[in-house]
């Protein structure tokens, strides 16, 4: 038997096959594009998600026909907070507004006024990335669309509807809407009412590792799969990544370098601390929660700089950066990684990226280093916010596409003064966790399914390098404050 994980990211749909011994059999993906029709806007067409999924299915099926035919369960992982608005006949009413969309900043203040219990119940500040302010924006600016809304789905749950015909979500993803009572792991009628919505417009909820639906018979036939393939509840991308690297007990944590950057630590109880812009969400296992800091641009900063500078590809730029002599790094410019605004710790949709300290000696490699360092400093800000919320960590697993760079891993360890470890298959991120959730929904035992993968690399912080980075980190923070004051 095998288990299929489907991870709907921002830049790619990723599929992963896992066998009954927990080994990755194969992977496939298909790219996605983001539309930015106006400043602060970020949208995608849900139909593009489905087309990319079918493209990746075709690739994986062709590459691994035997293992593909043995799929018995599917797990889902997905980018959080996106608003998929469906009409009376489940038709998509407008492009999905994504997690990194910043247009609803005014609606955040409105929601906070309308829902005095928001912070205590949802456990989070109202931020433009969350789903609830997006609906208030649609209500104010596209009232004809809002009047037609019969269902609101998160991105991965739209895929589930096409896979199964069922409208279902899970607590880990639903916690990112600002409509969930996060302690109770159920929809809050009061928070929904503050946005002019009703419980009947929400999907039903099941835990991430429980069955939610089965694959439609006609789709199973078209894909060459057996009938009654179970679909797990699934999880938001970060909670799924945690399942993928076995972060399931209090104190376990990871750092994700994907399009966004996430620092995630597991808790055994609901511990909200919205004052420091730390997120408190449900984890992907029952009776577990987690705290999380989020920066909106992480590995995407490297991708942007490669395109911007004409470096060719990320691997060649990283190679050039790694060859820089340590003495030269002190003269590198600073980079503020706010290409899409920022969440933790600033909650500032208007924050902008910037290089500071450019000179004639600022080569492409030095600027590339500054980008890597700026993302590491953003992660250091996130760690400081978690520490202010009472979280302590001594080791973090590194996952996501950025986990492929040993140089970046060591730089993050030095900046955070925390040991960083990478795992076999860690770059698979949410797709691996999704497949594991599918395995549990089909009857797999949690202890076996959620075993921590083997450590592939270990990066201990260098105390001397940490000390050298501290003045640059302080200048990084001061630069943001100066630019904010100058707006």
RAQUI-V245537 format. One record per residue. N is the residue number from 1. PSI is psi in radians with two decimals (none if undefined). BURIAL is I if it has 16 or more other ideal C-beta (glycine too) atoms within 10 Angstrom, else O. Layout:
n:N psi:PSI burial:BURIAL
n:N psi:PSI burial:BURIAL
This chain:
n:1 psi:2.60 burial:O
n:2 psi:2.89 burial:I
n:3 psi:2.36 burial:I
n:4 psi:2.24 burial:I
n:5 psi:2.30 burial:I
n:6 psi:2.07 burial:I
n:7 psi:1.95 burial:I
n:8 psi:1.69 burial:I
n:9 psi:-3.02 burial:I
n:10 psi:-0.66 burial:I
n:11 psi:-0.13 burial:I
n:12 psi:2.54 burial:I
n:13 psi:2.18 burial:I
n:14 psi:2.36 burial:I
n:15 psi:2.53 burial:I
n:16 psi:2.35 burial:I
n:17 psi:2.31 burial:I
n:18 psi:2.36 burial:I
n:19 psi:3.11 burial:I
n:20 psi:-0.08 burial:O
n:21 psi:0.09 burial:O
n:22 psi:0.24 burial:I
n:23 psi:2.48 burial:O
n:24 psi:2.11 burial:I
n:25 psi:-0.74 burial:I
n:26 psi:2.85 burial:I
n:27 psi:2.71 burial:I
n:28 psi:2.78 burial:I
n:29 psi:2.91 burial:I
n:30 psi:2.38 burial:I
n:31 psi:2.76 burial:O
n:32 psi:2.69 burial:I
n:33 psi:2.58 burial:O
n:34 psi:2.37 burial:I
n:35 psi:2.32 burial:O
n:36 psi:1.31 burial:O
n:37 psi:-0.38 burial:O
n:38 psi:2.81 burial:O
n:39 psi:2.40 burial:O
n:40 psi:-0.16 burial:I
n:41 psi:2.57 burial:I
n:42 psi:2.02 burial:I
n:43 psi:2.76 burial:I
n:44 psi:2.70 burial:I
n:45 psi:2.13 burial:O
n:46 psi:-0.55 burial:I
n:47 psi:-0.55 burial:O
n:48 psi:-0.60 burial:I
n:49 psi:-0.76 burial:I
n:50 psi:-0.74 burial:I
n:51 psi:-0.72 burial:O
n:52 psi:-0.67 burial:I
n:53 psi:-0.81 burial:I
n:54 psi:-0.61 burial:I
n:55 psi:-0.78 burial:I
n:56 psi:-0.65 burial:I
n:57 psi:-0.79 burial:I
n:58 psi:-0.75 burial:O
n:59 psi:-0.82 burial:I
n:60 psi:-0.70 burial:I
n:61 psi:-0.70 burial:I
n:62 psi:-0.65 burial:O
n:63 psi:-0.52 burial:O
n:64 psi:1.16 burial:I
n:65 psi:-0.67 burial:O
n:66 psi:-0.88 burial:O
n:67 psi:-0.66 burial:I
n:68 psi:-0.76 burial:I
n:69 psi:-0.23 burial:O
n:70 psi:0.14 burial:I
n:71 psi:2.22 burial:I
n:72 psi:-0.24 burial:I
n:73 psi:2.67 burial:I
n:74 psi:2.36 burial:I
n:75 psi:2.62 burial:I
n:76 psi:2.46 burial:I
n:77 psi:2.63 burial:I
n:78 psi:2.75 burial:I
n:79 psi:2.38 burial:I
n:80 psi:2.92 burial:I
n:81 psi:-0.24 burial:I
n:82 psi:2.50 burial:I
n:83 psi:1.89 burial:I
n:84 psi:1.98 burial:I
n:85 psi:2.14 burial:I
n:86 psi:2.50 burial:I
n:87 psi:-2.90 burial:O
n:88 psi:-0.48 burial:O
n:89 psi:0.46 burial:O
n:90 psi:0.39 burial:O
n:91 psi:2.53 burial:O
n:92 psi:2.20 burial:O
n:93 psi:-0.44 burial:I
n:94 psi:2.87 burial:I
n:95 psi:2.58 burial:I
n:96 psi:2.33 burial:I
n:97 psi:2.17 burial:I
n:98 psi:3.02 burial:I
n:99 psi:-0.52 burial:I
n:100 psi:0.39 burial:I
n:101 psi:2.32 burial:I
n:102 psi:0.23 burial:I
n:103 psi:-0.39 burial:I
n:104 psi:0.53 burial:I
n:105 psi:-0.67 burial:I
n:106 psi:-0.62 burial:O
n:107 psi:-0.42 burial:I
n:108 psi:-0.77 burial:I
n:109 psi:-0.70 burial:O
n:110 psi:-0.77 burial:I
n:111 psi:-0.71 burial:I
n:112 psi:-0.64 burial:O
n:113 psi:-0.72 burial:O
n:114 psi:-0.49 burial:I
n:115 psi:1.45 burial:I
n:116 psi:-0.42 burial:O
n:117 psi:0.12 burial:O
n:118 psi:-0.90 burial:I
n:119 psi:-0.70 burial:I
n:120 psi:-0.66 burial:O
n:121 psi:-0.87 burial:I
n:122 psi:-0.35 burial:I
n:123 psi:0.23 burial:I
n:124 psi:2.70 burial:I
n:125 psi:2.67 burial:I
n:126 psi:2.07 burial:I
n:127 psi:2.65 burial:I
n:128 psi:-0.46 burial:I
n:129 psi:-0.43 burial:I
n:130 psi:2.85 burial:I
n:131 psi:-0.72 burial:I
n:132 psi:-0.85 burial:I
n:133 psi:-0.52 burial:I
n:134 psi:-0.71 burial:I
n:135 psi:-0.63 burial:I
n:136 psi:-0.63 burial:I
n:137 psi:-0.80 burial:I
n:138 psi:-0.73 burial:I
n:139 psi:-0.69 burial:I
n:140 psi:-0.66 burial:O
n:141 psi:-0.35 burial:O
n:142 psi:1.09 burial:O
n:143 psi:-0.55 burial:O
n:144 psi:-0.66 burial:O
n:145 psi:-0.84 burial:O
n:146 psi:-0.68 burial:I
n:147 psi:-0.40 burial:O
n:148 psi:-0.14 burial:O
n:149 psi:2.13 burial:I
n:150 psi:-0.42 burial:O
n:151 psi:2.53 burial:I
n:152 psi:2.10 burial:I
n:153 psi:2.61 burial:I
n:154 psi:2.80 burial:I
n:155 psi:-0.91 burial:I
n:156 psi:-0.51 burial:I
n:157 psi:-0.40 burial:I
n:158 psi:-0.75 burial:I
n:159 psi:-0.73 burial:I
n:160 psi:-0.71 burial:I
n:161 psi:-0.71 burial:I
n:162 psi:-0.55 burial:I
n:163 psi:-0.61 burial:I
n:164 psi:-0.34 burial:I
n:165 psi:-0.01 burial:O
n:166 psi:2.53 burial:I
n:167 psi:1.80 burial:I
n:168 psi:2.57 burial:I
n:169 psi:-3.04 burial:I
n:170 psi:2.82 burial:I
n:171 psi:-0.59 burial:I
n:172 psi:-0.72 burial:I
n:173 psi:-0.74 burial:I
n:174 psi:-0.46 burial:I
n:175 psi:-0.37 burial:I
n:176 psi:0.15 burial:I
n:177 psi:-0.41 burial:I
n:178 psi:0.29 burial:I
n:179 psi:-0.02 burial:I
n:180 psi:2.43 burial:I
n:181 psi:1.75 burial:I
n:182 psi:-0.60 burial:I
n:183 psi:-0.71 burial:I
n:184 psi:-0.24 burial:O
n:185 psi:0.77 burial:I
n:186 psi:2.75 burial:O
n:187 psi:2.53 burial:I
n:188 psi:2.01 burial:I
n:189 psi:-0.61 burial:O
n:190 psi:-0.77 burial:O
n:191 psi:-0.63 burial:I
n:192 psi:-0.76 burial:I
n:193 psi:-0.59 burial:O
n:194 psi:-0.33 burial:I
n:195 psi:0.17 burial:I
n:196 psi:0.49 burial:O
n:197 psi:2.90 burial:I
n:198 psi:2.76 burial:O
n:199 psi:-0.58 burial:O
n:200 psi:-0.29 burial:O
n:201 psi:-0.05 burial:I
n:202 psi:2.64 burial:I
n:203 psi:2.71 burial:I
n:204 psi:2.78 burial:O
n:205 psi:2.38 burial:I
n:206 psi:2.72 burial:I
n:207 psi:2.68 burial:I
n:208 psi:-0.59 burial:I
n:209 psi:0.24 burial:I
n:210 psi:2.72 burial:O
n:211 psi:2.44 burial:I
n:212 psi:-0.46 burial:I
n:213 psi:-3.13 burial:I
n:214 psi:2.71 burial:I
n:215 psi:2.36 burial:I
n:216 psi:2.35 burial:I
n:217 psi:-0.72 burial:O
n:218 psi:-0.56 burial:O
n:219 psi:-0.68 burial:I
n:220 psi:-0.74 burial:I
n:221 psi:-0.79 burial:O
n:222 psi:-0.58 burial:O
n:223 psi:0.00 burial:I
n:224 psi:0.59 burial:O
n:225 psi:2.78 burial:I
n:226 psi:2.75 burial:O
n:227 psi:2.81 burial:O
n:228 psi:0.64 burial:O
n:229 psi:2.14 burial:I
n:230 psi:2.47 burial:I
n:231 psi:2.10 burial:I
n:232 psi:2.86 burial:I
n:233 psi:-0.64 burial:I
n:234 psi:-3.00 burial:I
n:235 psi:2.79 burial:I
n:236 psi:2.72 burial:I
n:237 psi:-0.66 burial:I
n:238 psi:-0.72 burial:I
n:239 psi:-0.65 burial:I
n:240 psi:-0.72 burial:I
n:241 psi:-0.66 burial:I
n:242 psi:-0.73 burial:I
n:243 psi:-0.66 burial:I
n:244 psi:-0.56 burial:I
n:245 psi:0.24 burial:I
n:246 psi:0.42 burial:I
n:247 psi:1.50 burial:I
n:248 psi:-0.13 burial:I
n:249 psi:2.68 burial:O
n:250 psi:2.28 burial:O
n:251 psi:-0.34 burial:O
n:252 psi:2.52 burial:I
n:253 psi:2.83 burial:I
n:254 psi:2.86 burial:I
n:255 psi:2.19 burial:I
n:256 psi:2.21 burial:I
n:257 psi:1.48 burial:I
n:258 psi:-2.61 burial:I
n:259 psi:-0.81 burial:I
n:260 psi:3.04 burial:I
n:261 psi:2.32 burial:I
n:262 psi:2.41 burial:I
n:263 psi:2.06 burial:I
n:264 psi:2.22 burial:I
n:265 psi:2.30 burial:I
n:266 psi:2.44 burial:I
n:267 psi:2.70 burial:I
n:268 psi:0.09 burial:O
n:269 psi:2.91 burial:O
n:270 psi:2.06 burial:I
n:271 psi:1.34 burial:I
n:272 psi:2.51 burial:I
n:273 psi:1.19 burial:I
n:274 psi:-0.34 burial:I
n:275 psi:-0.53 burial:O
n:276 psi:0.31 burial:I
n:277 psi:0.47 burial:I
n:278 psi:2.39 burial:I
n:279 psi:2.44 burial:I
n:280 psi:1.92 burial:I
n:281 psi:2.91 burial:I
n:282 psi:2.50 burial:I
n:283 psi:3.09 burial:I
n:284 psi:0.16 burial:I
n:285 psi:2.58 burial:I
n:286 psi:2.55 burial:O
n:287 psi:0.52 burial:O
n:288 psi:2.56 burial:I
n:289 psi:3.14 burial:I
n:290 psi:2.73 burial:I
n:291 psi:2.61 burial:I
n:292 psi:2.36 burial:I
n:293 psi:2.56 burial:I
n:294 psi:2.23 burial:I
n:295 psi:2.41 burial:I
n:296 psi:-0.36 burial:I
n:297 psi:2.12 burial:I
n:298 psi:-1.69 burial:I
n:299 psi:-0.41 burial:I
n:300 psi:-0.44 burial:I
n:301 psi:-0.72 burial:I
n:302 psi:-0.76 burial:I
n:303 psi:-0.76 burial:I
n:304 psi:-0.79 burial:O
n:305 psi:-0.63 burial:I
n:306 psi:-0.81 burial:I
n:307 psi:-0.74 burial:O
n:308 psi:-0.70 burial:O
n:309 psi:-0.16 burial:O
n:310 psi:0.59 burial:O
n:311 psi:-0.17 burial:I
n:312 psi:-1.27 burial:O
n:313 psi:2.93 burial:O
n:314 psi:-0.68 burial:I
n:315 psi:-0.73 burial:O
n:316 psi:-0.66 burial:O
n:317 psi:-0.79 burial:I
n:318 psi:-0.64 burial:I
n:319 psi:-0.74 burial:O
n:320 psi:-0.72 burial:I
n:321 psi:-0.75 burial:I
n:322 psi:-0.39 burial:I
n:323 psi:-0.07 burial:O
n:324 psi:2.37 burial:I
n:325 psi:2.48 burial:O
n:326 psi:-0.62 burial:O
n:327 psi:-0.51 burial:O
n:328 psi:-0.39 burial:O
n:329 psi:-0.47 burial:I
n:330 psi:-0.38 burial:O
n:331 psi:0.05 burial:O
n:332 psi:2.58 burial:I
n:333 psi:2.93 burial:I
n:334 psi:2.57 burial:I
n:335 psi:2.19 burial:I
n:336 psi:2.07 burial:I
n:337 psi:0.71 burial:I
n:338 psi:1.00 burial:I
n:339 psi:-0.39 burial:I
n:340 psi:0.61 burial:I
n:341 psi:-2.94 burial:I
n:342 psi:2.59 burial:I
n:343 psi:-1.64 burial:I
n:344 psi:2.28 burial:I
n:345 psi:0.13 burial:I
n:346 psi:-0.43 burial:I
n:347 psi:0.99 burial:I
n:348 psi:1.64 burial:I
n:349 psi:-0.25 burial:I
n:350 psi:-0.03 burial:O
n:351 psi:2.48 burial:I
n:352 psi:2.62 burial:O
n:353 psi:2.69 burial:I
n:354 psi:2.54 burial:O
n:355 psi:2.41 burial:I
n:356 psi:2.27 burial:I
n:357 psi:0.44 burial:O
n:358 psi:2.45 burial:O
n:359 psi:-3.14 burial:O
n:360 psi:-0.43 burial:O
n:361 psi:0.00 burial:O
n:362 psi:1.56 burial:O
n:363 psi:2.95 burial:O
n:364 psi:-0.69 burial:I
n:365 psi:-0.74 burial:I
n:366 psi:-0.68 burial:I
n:367 psi:-0.62 burial:I
n:368 psi:-0.74 burial:I
n:369 psi:-0.76 burial:I
n:370 psi:-0.65 burial:I
n:371 psi:-0.82 burial:I
n:372 psi:-0.76 burial:I
n:373 psi:-0.71 burial:I
n:374 psi:-0.69 burial:I
n:375 psi:-0.72 burial:I
n:376 psi:-0.70 burial:I
n:377 psi:-0.64 burial:I
n:378 psi:-0.68 burial:I
n:379 psi:-0.64 burial:I
n:380 psi:-0.67 burial:I
n:381 psi:-0.71 burial:I
n:382 psi:-0.72 burial:I
n:383 psi:-0.72 burial:I
n:384 psi:-0.66 burial:I
n:385 psi:-0.71 burial:I
n:386 psi:-0.72 burial:I
n:387 psi:-0.65 burial:O
n:388 psi:-0.43 burial:O
n:389 psi:0.11 burial:I
n:390 psi:0.15 burial:O
n:391 psi:2.37 burial:I
n:392 psi:2.34 burial:O
n:393 psi:2.54 burial:I
n:394 psi:-0.26 burial:O
n:395 psi:2.43 burial:O
n:396 psi:2.40 burial:I
n:397 psi:2.49 burial:I
n:398 psi:2.19 burial:I
n:399 psi:3.03 burial:I
n:400 psi:3.09 burial:I
n:401 psi:-0.62 burial:I
n:402 psi:-0.28 burial:I
n:403 psi:-0.21 burial:I
n:404 psi:-0.24 burial:I
n:405 psi:1.91 burial:I
n:406 psi:-0.63 burial:O
n:407 psi:-0.81 burial:O
n:408 psi:-0.69 burial:I
n:409 psi:-0.77 burial:I
n:410 psi:-0.69 burial:I
n:411 psi:-0.71 burial:I
n:412 psi:-0.74 burial:I
n:413 psi:-0.75 burial:I
n:414 psi:-0.70 burial:I
n:415 psi:-0.69 burial:I
n:416 psi:-0.28 burial:I
n:417 psi:0.73 burial:I
n:418 psi:2.45 burial:I
n:419 psi:2.34 burial:O
n:420 psi:2.32 burial:I
n:421 psi:2.54 burial:I
n:422 psi:2.75 burial:I
n:423 psi:2.68 burial:I
n:424 psi:2.14 burial:O
n:425 psi:0.10 burial:I
n:426 psi:-0.48 burial:I
n:427 psi:-0.22 burial:I
n:428 psi:-0.43 burial:I
n:429 psi:-2.23 burial:I
n:430 psi:-0.49 burial:I
n:431 psi:-0.69 burial:I
n:432 psi:-0.79 burial:I
n:433 psi:-0.67 burial:I
n:434 psi:-0.77 burial:I
n:435 psi:-0.68 burial:I
n:436 psi:-0.67 burial:I
n:437 psi:-0.67 burial:I
n:438 psi:-0.71 burial:I
n:439 psi:-0.79 burial:I
n:440 psi:-0.65 burial:I
n:441 psi:-0.44 burial:I
n:442 psi:0.12 burial:I
n:443 psi:0.01 burial:O
n:444 psi:2.49 burial:I
n:445 psi:2.35 burial:O
n:446 psi:-0.74 burial:O
n:447 psi:-0.67 burial:O
n:448 psi:-0.79 burial:O
n:449 psi:-0.69 burial:I
n:450 psi:0.39 burial:I
n:451 psi:2.51 burial:O
n:452 psi:2.31 burial:O
n:453 psi:2.80 burial:I
n:454 psi:2.52 burial:O
n:455 psi:2.21 burial:O
n:456 psi:-0.53 burial:O
n:457 psi:2.59 burial:O
n:458 psi:2.24 burial:O
n:459 psi:1.79 burial:I
n:460 psi:2.47 burial:O
n:461 psi:2.44 burial:I
n:462 psi:2.02 burial:O
n:463 psi:-0.65 burial:O
n:464 psi:-0.77 burial:O
n:465 psi:-0.65 burial:I
n:466 psi:-0.77 burial:I
n:467 psi:-0.67 burial:O
n:468 psi:-0.61 burial:O
n:469 psi:-0.38 burial:I
n:470 psi:-0.80 burial:O
n:471 psi:-0.61 burial:O
n:472 psi:-0.67 burial:I
n:473 psi:-0.73 burial:I
n:474 psi:-0.73 burial:O
n:475 psi:-0.65 burial:O
n:476 psi:-0.85 burial:I
n:477 psi:-0.71 burial:I
n:478 psi:-0.63 burial:O
n:479 psi:-0.76 burial:I
n:480 psi:-0.82 burial:I
n:481 psi:-0.68 burial:O
n:482 psi:-0.77 burial:O
n:483 psi:-0.63 burial:O
n:484 psi:-0.77 burial:O
n:485 psi:-0.46 burial:O
n:486 psi:-0.12 burial:O
n:487 psi:none burial:O
